[in-house]
Amino acid sequence: MTLAYAYERLAFPVLSTVEDPPMSFQDRLLNISRSLVRIVPEEDLPDTQRKAFLELMERLTRVDDNNSGEGRLAATILQMSDAEAKEILSTLLSLALQITRLYAVETATLHGP
């Protein structure tokens, strides 16, 4: 497994939101969620990050959209408090930094000094 996909789909979008113009925590999560849904944890994430990611996705999809068309992710995120959205963003940032470090090591190992 290469970490390039995990970096592209999880780390990069999360780290990019740090530079986004001011927006709500929920809007930041909505922007990031577009990339998160493309991740297949068993194929794309290292074992050390997989459990945390799956738990996070469970929290992000706990609300049924009741056929509103917005989807479970959006329905869940839109009903979150600022505190909960901030906590999830913090967890995502931690995962993103872990993946970035692992990806940097992998890249350095593959390409040498």
Backbone hydrogen bonds, N-H to C=O, Kabsch-Sander energy under -0.5 kcal/mol:
donor,donor_aa,acceptor,acceptor_aa,energy
7,Y,3,L,-2.7
8,E,4,A,-2.6
9,R,5,Y,-2.9
10,L,6,A,-2.1
11,A,6,A,-1.5
12,F,7,Y,-3.4
14,V,10,L,-1.8
15,L,11,A,-3.0
16,S,12,F,-2.3
17,T,13,P,-1.0
17,T,14,V,-0.7
18,V,15,L,-1.0
19,E,16,S,-1.1
20,D,17,T,-0.5
28,R,24,S,-2.0
29,L,25,F,-2.2
30,L,26,Q,-2.5
31,N,27,D,-2.2
32,I,28,R,-2.3
33,S,29,L,-2.6
34,R,30,L,-0.8
34,R,31,N,-0.6
35,S,32,I,-1.7
36,L,32,I,-1.6
37,V,33,S,-1.9
38,R,35,S,-1.2
39,I,36,L,-1.6
43,E,40,V,-1.7
44,D,40,V,-3.2
45,L,41,P,-1.7
49,Q,46,P,-1.6
50,R,46,P,-1.5
51,K,47,D,-0.8
53,F,49,Q,-2.1
54,L,50,R,-2.7
55,E,51,K,-2.4
56,L,52,A,-2.1
57,M,53,F,-2.7
58,E,54,L,-1.9
59,R,55,E,-1.8
60,L,56,L,-2.0
61,T,57,M,-0.7
61,T,58,E,-0.7
62,R,59,R,-0.8
68,S,65,D,-1.8
74,A,70,E,-0.5
75,A,71,G,-2.5
76,T,72,R,-2.5
77,I,73,L,-2.9
78,L,74,A,-2.8
79,Q,75,A,-0.8
79,Q,76,T,-0.7
80,M,77,I,-1.3
85,A,81,S,-2.4
86,K,82,D,-2.6
87,E,83,A,-2.1
88,I,84,E,-2.3
89,L,85,A,-2.4
90,S,86,K,-2.1
91,T,87,E,-2.0
92,L,88,I,-2.6
93,L,89,L,-2.5
94,S,90,S,-2.1
95,L,91,T,-2.4
96,A,92,L,-2.8
97,L,93,L,-2.4
98,Q,94,S,-2.2
99,I,95,L,-2.6
100,T,96,A,-2.4
101,R,97,L,-2.3
102,L,98,Q,-2.3
103,Y,99,I,-2.8
104,A,100,T,-2.3
105,V,101,R,-2.1
106,E,102,L,-2.7
107,T,103,Y,-2.8
108,A,104,A,-2.4
109,T,105,V,-2.4
110,L,106,E,-2.5
111,H,107,T,-2.3
112,G,108,A,-1.4
